[in-house]
Amino acid sequence: MDLLNNLALGFSTALTLTNLAYAFGGALLGTLIGVLPGLGPVATIAMLLPSIYALDATPALIMLAGIYYGAQYGGSTTAILINVPGESSSVVTAIDGYQMARKGRAGAALAAAGLGSFFAGCVGTIVIAAFAPPLTELAFKFGPAEYFSLMVLGLIGAVVLASGSLLKAIAMIVLGLLLGQINTDVISGAPRYSFDIPELTDGINFVVIAMGVFGFGEIIANLGKPAEHREVFTKHVKGLWPTKQDFHDAWPSVLRGTTLGSILGVLPGGGALLSSFAAYTLEKKIVKNPSVPFGQGAIQGVAGPEAANNAGAQTSFIPMLTLGIPPNAVMALMVGAMTIKGIQPGPQVMTSNPELFWGLIASMWIGNLMLVILNLPLIGIWIKLLTVPYRFLFPAIVTFCCIGSYTLNNNSFDVYMTAIFAVIGYLFYKLSCEPAPLLLGFILGPMMEENLRRALLLSRGDWTTFMTRPLSAGLLIAAALMVVVVMLPSIKNKREEAFKEED
């Protein structure tokens, strides 16, 4: 009964004219940046963070959430039509989706992706509504020691599940933790690592790092690539509705992808990307005799991963909303947005801001419905956008980033810092370093330090407090097991093989 009352409160909040407008704006912008290759939701949300200062918390978060799950939809459009995944989680969609487009079946592929995404998004939202309250109750049992252990587990999870080299992922986490130490010490009040630069006494602004590494970094990386002439299958996009055989082949894959995505989305570092790769691997193992072989245009290879990445995108909100722990880079930005609005992320959000909490969940249902309307009938518009030359797009993005950086504190120092992180972001790209763990380390570092010091103050300097408290000990053991498992030779080889396929 409580759940129904809470959802009623959520829908009454989400269905106000202002919140509907921001949900639509977020979904539309998310689809747009999903469609445009080389500009993901992380970069876009990072660029938009300065603009939320003028908004109330609820519409701001509804809009940012819409951008995230909207990008999961939009990313499949370019993956299918021109073999360029607009989003990293759409990489596997391109394998079979592009082959379907080449055979004149782009319409069926786009519809399978759109309808699979809608179903998975709705199920993911139901999972959030059902499991968020009990998880929040559990979160109230957490003290400083438990929070510290949970963050250790989160960072190790981010390392284990990061794409590419484990060593590089660890280095990025450590760099993020070190950057988080540039601030004023809470207890002594002494500036740390500020090098007598007054602007650094409050620490590096989160938006500056996100905008520099993701926004500018991606632009520089894109400008470094040669302009390739790719086919756009505009003439093949007709008959959007799949055949009866397509429905028969696709619906079990959608169910499997939704289930897998709903579970993996909660994992730190997992979310949409891991879900889509795992779903594609599962489909190849389960579907023994597809009507079209995998890699040559199997509809299961589109429906399964697309359902998984949307379910994963939705359920990744669970740890962020209930525990205040971001499981991926986008959720780290959402935590940053909540902090900007003066909201302390964690279990108290549900009790102190129920309209925000349930309004955000209800807006996801509405947003998913909007996305089906945006993606299927308006496909022609998205195709036209793909023909806009990048030389016209990037100056507009750079200008927007610079304005956003300056308006943080009305200080040009932030613009220079963004430029420095832009160069760093480009170096990460050249060195094949995944920047997302850096963002998680930067967000969690100060919180980890604060909880570590509080736990040691409460226990009078006794380090065994982390192992004598059952919840804390369980989380640290889980983190240690994760490290042991990933170092096993068979798992290590499989992981390397999986990410080789991704490349």
C-alpha positions in Angstrom: 0.0 0.0 0.0 2.9 2.3 0.9 4.4 1.7 -2.6 1.1 2.8 -4.3 0.9 6.0 -2.1 4.5 6.8 -2.9 4.0 6.3 -6.6 0.9 8.4 -6.5 3.0 11.2 -4.9 5.7 10.6 -7.6 3.2 10.9 -10.5 1.6 14.0 -9.0 5.1 15.6 -8.9 6.2 14.3 -12.3 3.0 15.3 -14.1 3.3 19.0 -13.4 3.8 21.1 -16.5 7.3 22.2 -15.5 8.6 18.7 -14.7 7.0 17.2 -17.9 8.7 19.9 -20.0 12.1 19.1 -18.4 11.5 15.3 -18.7 10.8 15.8 -22.4 13.7 18.2 -22.8 16.1 15.7 -21.2 14.7 12.7 -23.3 15.0 14.8 -26.5 18.5 16.0 -25.7 19.6 12.5 -24.6 18.4 11.0 -27.9 20.1 13.8 -29.8 23.5 13.3 -28.1 23.0 9.5 -28.3 22.5 9.9 -32.1 25.6 12.2 -32.5 28.7 10.0 -32.4 31.5 11.1 -30.0 29.4 13.0 -27.5 28.0 10.8 -24.7 25.7 11.5 -21.7 28.7 12.0 -19.4 30.1 14.9 -21.5 26.6 16.4 -22.0 25.6 16.3 -18.3 29.0 17.7 -17.4 28.4 20.6 -19.7 24.9 21.2 -18.4 25.8 21.1 -14.7 26.4 24.9 -14.5 22.9 25.5 -15.9 21.1 23.7 -13.0 22.1 26.4 -10.5 19.0 28.3 -11.7 16.6 25.3 -11.5 14.9 23.6 -8.6 16.4 20.2 -7.6 13.5 18.1 -8.9 13.2 19.4 -12.5 17.1 19.5 -12.7 17.5 15.8 -11.8 14.5 14.8 -13.9 16.2 16.5 -16.9 19.7 14.9 -16.2 18.1 11.5 -15.8 16.3 11.9 -19.1 19.5 12.7 -20.8 21.1 9.5 -19.5 18.5 7.0 -20.5 17.6 8.9 -23.6 21.2 8.5 -24.8 20.9 4.7 -24.4 18.0 4.9 -27.0 19.7 7.3 -29.4 23.0 5.5 -29.4 21.4 2.5 -31.2 20.3 4.7 -34.1 23.8 5.5 -35.4 25.0 2.0 -34.5 22.4 0.5 -36.8 22.4 3.0 -39.6 26.1 3.9 -40.0 28.0 1.4 -37.8 29.1 4.2 -35.4 27.9 3.6 -31.9 26.6 6.9 -30.5 27.1 5.5 -27.1 29.7 3.0 -25.7 26.9 0.7 -24.6 25.7 0.5 -28.2 28.9 -1.1 -29.5 27.4 -4.6 -29.6 24.2 -3.3 -31.2 26.3 -2.3 -34.2 27.4 -5.9 -34.9 24.1 -7.2 -36.0 22.1 -3.9 -36.4 24.4 -2.6 -39.1 24.2 -5.9 -41.0 20.3 -5.7 -40.8 20.5 -2.2 -42.2 22.7 -3.4 -45.1 20.1 -6.0 -45.9 17.4 -3.3 -46.1 16.0 -4.2 -42.6 17.0 -1.0 -40.7 13.3 -0.4 -39.8 12.9 -3.8 -38.1 16.3 -3.3 -36.3 15.4 0.2 -35.0 11.9 -0.9 -33.9 13.4 -4.0 -32.1 15.9 -1.6 -30.3 13.2 1.0 -29.5 10.5 -1.5 -28.2 13.1 -3.6 -26.3 14.4 -0.4 -24.7 10.9 0.7 -23.7 10.0 -2.6 -22.1 13.4 -2.8 -20.3 13.2 0.8 -19.1 9.7 0.3 -17.6 10.8 -2.9 -15.8 14.0 -1.2 -14.6 11.8 1.6 -13.1 9.5 -1.0 -11.4 12.7 -2.6 -9.9 13.8 0.8 -8.5 10.4 1.5 -7.0 10.2 -2.0 -5.4 13.8 -2.3 -4.1 14.7 1.3 -3.2 12.7 1.5 0.1 14.1 -1.8 1.7 17.6 -0.8 0.6 17.1 2.6 2.2 16.1 0.9 5.4 19.3 -1.1 5.3 21.3 2.0 4.6 20.2 3.6 7.9 22.1 0.8 9.7 25.3 2.0 8.1 27.8 3.9 10.3 31.1 5.5 9.2 32.9 2.1 9.2 30.2 0.6 6.9 30.2 3.5 4.5 34.0 3.4 4.2 33.9 -0.4 3.5 31.1 0.1 1.0 33.2 2.8 -0.9 36.2 0.4 -0.9 34.0 -2.2 -2.5 32.6 0.3 -5.0 36.1 1.4 -6.1 37.4 -2.2 -6.4 34.2 -3.0 -8.3 34.9 -0.1 -10.7 38.5 -1.4 -11.2 37.4 -5.0 -11.8 34.6 -4.0 -14.2 36.4 -1.2 -16.1 37.2 -1.9 -19.7 40.8 -2.5 -20.7 43.9 -2.8 -18.5 43.4 -3.4 -14.8 46.6 -1.5 -14.1 45.4 1.5 -15.9 42.0 1.4 -14.1 43.8 1.3 -10.7 46.0 4.2 -11.8 42.9 6.2 -12.8 41.2 5.5 -9.4 44.4 6.5 -7.5 44.7 9.7 -9.5 41.1 10.5 -8.8 41.6 9.9 -5.1 44.7 12.2 -5.1 42.9 15.0 -6.9 40.2 14.7 -4.3 42.8 15.5 -1.6 43.3 19.1 -3.0 41.2 21.0 -0.5 41.1 22.4 3.0 41.5 19.9 5.8 38.1 19.6 7.6 39.7 19.1 11.1 42.8 21.3 11.1 41.5 23.9 8.6 44.9 23.9 6.7 44.9 24.1 2.9 46.3 20.8 1.3 48.2 20.7 -2.0 46.9 24.1 -3.0 50.4 25.4 -3.9 49.3 28.9 -2.5 46.7 29.3 -5.2 43.7 30.7 -3.4 41.2 29.2 -5.9 42.4 25.7 -5.0 41.8 26.0 -1.2 38.2 24.8 -1.8 39.4 22.0 -4.1 39.1 21.5 -7.9 35.5 21.9 -9.0 33.9 18.6 -10.0 32.3 20.2 -13.1 35.7 21.4 -14.3 37.2 17.9 -14.3 34.1 16.3 -15.9 33.8 19.0 -18.6 37.6 19.0 -19.4 38.2 15.3 -19.4 34.9 14.2 -21.0 33.6 17.3 -22.9 36.8 18.9 -24.3 38.8 15.6 -24.2 36.3 13.9 -26.5 36.2 16.8 -28.9 40.0 16.9 -29.3 40.0 13.1 -29.8 37.3 13.3 -32.5 39.2 16.1 -34.3 42.3 13.9 -34.3 40.4 11.2 -36.3 40.3 11.3 -40.2 36.9 12.2 -41.6 35.5 8.9 -42.9 32.9 8.7 -45.5 30.3 6.2 -44.2 27.1 5.0 -45.8 23.8 6.2 -44.2 21.0 3.9 -45.0 18.3 6.5 -45.3 16.7 4.9 -48.3 16.3 1.6 -46.4 14.4 2.9 -43.4 10.9 1.9 -44.3 8.4 -0.5 -42.7 9.3 0.3 -39.1 7.2 -2.5 -37.7 8.9 -5.9 -37.3 7.4 -9.1 -38.8 5.7 -11.8 -36.8 8.9 -13.9 -37.0 10.9 -10.9 -35.7 8.6 -10.6 -32.7 8.9 -14.4 -32.1 12.7 -14.2 -32.3 13.1 -11.0 -30.3 10.8 -11.2 -27.3 12.8 -14.0 -25.3 16.0 -12.0 -25.9 14.3 -8.8 -24.6 13.2 -10.7 -21.4 16.7 -12.1 -20.9 18.4 -8.8 -21.6 16.0 -7.0 -19.2 16.7 -9.5 -16.4 20.5 -9.4 -16.8 20.6 -5.6 -17.2 18.4 -5.1 -14.0 20.9 -7.1 -12.0 24.2 -5.8 -13.5 23.1 -2.2 -13.5 23.4 -2.1 -9.7 27.0 -3.2 -9.7 29.7 -0.5 -9.3 31.2 0.3 -12.7 28.7 -2.0 -14.4 25.6 -0.2 -15.6 24.6 -0.1 -19.2 28.0 -0.9 -20.8 28.6 -4.2 -19.0 25.0 -5.2 -19.3 24.9 -4.9 -23.1 28.2 -6.9 -23.6 27.0 -9.6 -21.1 23.6 -9.8 -22.9 25.2 -10.3 -26.3 27.4 -13.1 -25.0 24.4 -14.7 -23.3 22.4 -14.6 -26.6 25.2 -16.2 -28.6 25.3 -19.0 -26.0 21.6 -19.6 -25.6 20.2 -19.1 -29.2 21.6 -22.2 -30.9 20.0 -21.9 -34.4 19.0 -18.3 -35.1 17.1 -17.7 -38.4 20.0 -15.4 -39.3 23.5 -16.2 -37.8 25.0 -13.8 -35.2 27.2 -11.2 -36.8 25.1 -11.3 -40.0 22.0 -9.5 -38.9 20.4 -11.6 -36.1 17.6 -9.6 -34.5 18.4 -11.3 -31.1 21.8 -9.5 -31.3 19.9 -6.1 -31.4 17.0 -6.8 -29.0 18.9 -8.4 -26.2 21.7 -5.9 -25.7 19.4 -2.9 -26.2 17.0 -4.2 -23.5 20.0 -4.9 -21.2 21.6 -1.5 -21.6 18.3 0.3 -20.8 17.5 -1.9 -17.8 21.1 -1.3 -16.6 20.8 2.4 -17.1 17.6 2.5 -14.9 18.8 0.2 -12.1 22.1 2.1 -11.8 20.0 4.8 -10.0 19.4 2.4 -7.1 22.8 2.7 -5.3 23.0 6.4 -6.1 19.5 7.1 -4.7 19.6 4.8 -1.7 23.2 4.8 -0.5 24.6 7.9 -2.2 27.2 5.7 -3.9 27.6 6.4 -7.7 28.1 3.1 -9.6 29.3 4.8 -12.8 30.4 8.1 -14.2 26.9 9.4 -15.0 25.7 8.7 -11.5 28.8 10.4 -10.1 27.6 13.5 -12.1 24.1 13.1 -10.6 25.6 13.0 -7.1 27.5 16.2 -8.0 24.2 17.8 -9.2 22.5 16.8 -5.9 25.4 18.4 -4.0 25.1 21.6 -6.1 21.5 21.8 -5.1 22.3 21.3 -1.4 21.0 17.8 -1.1 23.1 15.2 0.8 23.0 12.0 -1.3 22.1 8.9 0.7 19.3 7.2 2.5 17.8 10.4 4.0 16.8 11.6 0.5 13.7 9.4 0.6 12.5 10.8 3.9 13.7 14.4 3.6 12.9 14.9 -0.1 10.1 12.4 -1.0 8.8 14.5 -3.8 12.2 14.5 -5.4 12.8 10.8 -4.9 9.5 9.5 -6.1 9.0 12.3 -8.7 12.3 11.2 -10.3 11.2 7.5 -10.4 7.8 8.4 -11.8 9.4 10.7 -14.4 11.4 7.6 -15.7 8.1 5.9 -16.8 6.9 9.1 -18.5 10.3 9.6 -20.1 10.4 6.1 -21.5 7.1 6.6 -23.1 8.3 9.9 -24.6 11.4 8.1 -26.0 9.3 5.6 -27.9 7.4 8.4 -29.5 10.6 10.3 -30.2 12.6 7.4 -31.6 10.3 5.5 -33.9 8.2 8.0 -35.9 11.0 10.7 -35.9 13.7 8.5 -37.3 14.1 10.6 -40.4 15.0 13.7 -38.4 17.7 11.8 -36.5 19.2 10.6 -39.9 19.3 14.2 -41.2 21.3 15.2 -38.0 23.9 12.7 -38.9 24.7 14.6 -42.0 25.7 17.8 -40.1 29.5 18.2 -40.5 31.5 17.9 -37.3 33.3 21.1 -38.1 30.0 23.0 -37.4 29.3 21.1 -34.2 32.5 21.3 -32.3 32.9 25.1 -32.1 29.4 25.3 -30.6 30.2 22.6 -28.0 33.6 24.3 -27.1 31.9 27.7 -26.7 29.2 26.2 -24.5 31.8 24.4 -22.3 33.8 27.7 -21.8 30.7 29.7 -20.8 29.7 26.8 -18.5 33.1 26.8 -16.8 33.2 30.6 -16.4 29.7 30.8 -14.8 30.7 28.3 -12.0 32.4 31.1 -10.0 32.5 34.0 -12.5 36.2 33.4 -12.6 38.4 32.7 -15.6 40.6 30.4 -13.5 38.0 27.7 -13.9 38.2 28.0 -17.7 42.0 27.6 -17.6 41.6 24.5 -15.3 39.1 23.1 -17.8 41.6 23.6 -20.6 44.3 21.8 -18.5 42.0 18.8 -17.9 41.1 18.9 -21.6 44.7 18.1 -22.5 44.8 15.5 -19.7 41.6 13.9 -21.2 43.2 13.8 -24.6 46.3 12.1 -23.1 44.0 9.5 -21.5 42.5 8.9 -24.9 45.9 8.4 -26.5 47.0 6.1 -23.7 43.7 4.1 -23.9 42.9 5.0 -20.2 39.2 4.9 -19.3 38.6 8.2 -17.5 35.4 7.1 -15.7 37.2 5.5 -12.7 39.0 8.8 -12.2 35.7 10.6 -11.7 34.5 7.9 -9.2 37.8 8.2 -7.3 37.5 12.0 -7.2 33.9 11.8 -5.9 34.4 9.0 -3.4 37.9 10.1 -2.2 36.8 12.9 0.2 33.8 10.9 1.4 36.0 7.9 2.1 38.5 10.0 4.0 35.8 11.6 6.1 34.2 8.3 7.0 37.6 6.7 7.7 38.5 9.5 10.1 35.1 9.5 11.8 35.2 5.7 12.2 38.7 5.9 13.8 37.7 8.8 16.0 34.7 6.8 17.3 36.8 3.7 17.9 39.7 5.8 19.5 42.1 4.8 16.7 41.3 1.1 16.7 41.6 -0.2 13.1 39.9 -3.5 14.0 36.6 -1.6 14.1 36.3 -2.3 10.3 36.4 -6.1 10.9 34.5 -6.3 14.2 31.4 -4.7 12.8 29.6 -7.5 10.8 28.3 -5.3 7.9 31.7 -3.6 7.4 33.5 -6.9 7.6 31.2 -8.5 5.0 31.7 -5.6 2.6 35.5 -5.8 2.9 35.5 -9.6 2.5 33.4 -9.1 -0.7 35.9 -6.6 -2.0 38.8 -9.0 -1.2 37.0 -11.9 -2.9 36.4 -9.7 -6.0 40.2 -9.0 -6.3 41.0 -12.7 -5.8 38.4 -13.9 -8.4 39.6 -11.4 -11.1 43.2 -12.5 -10.6 42.4 -16.2 -11.3 44.1 -17.1 -14.6 40.9 -18.4 -16.2 38.8 -15.3 -15.3 41.7 -13.0 -16.3 42.0 -14.6 -19.7 38.2 -14.5 -20.3 38.1 -10.8 -19.2 40.9 -9.9 -21.6 39.2 -11.9 -24.4 35.8 -10.0 -23.7 37.5 -6.6 -23.9 39.4 -7.6 -27.0 36.0 -8.2 -28.7 34.9 -4.8 -27.5 37.9 -3.1 -29.2 
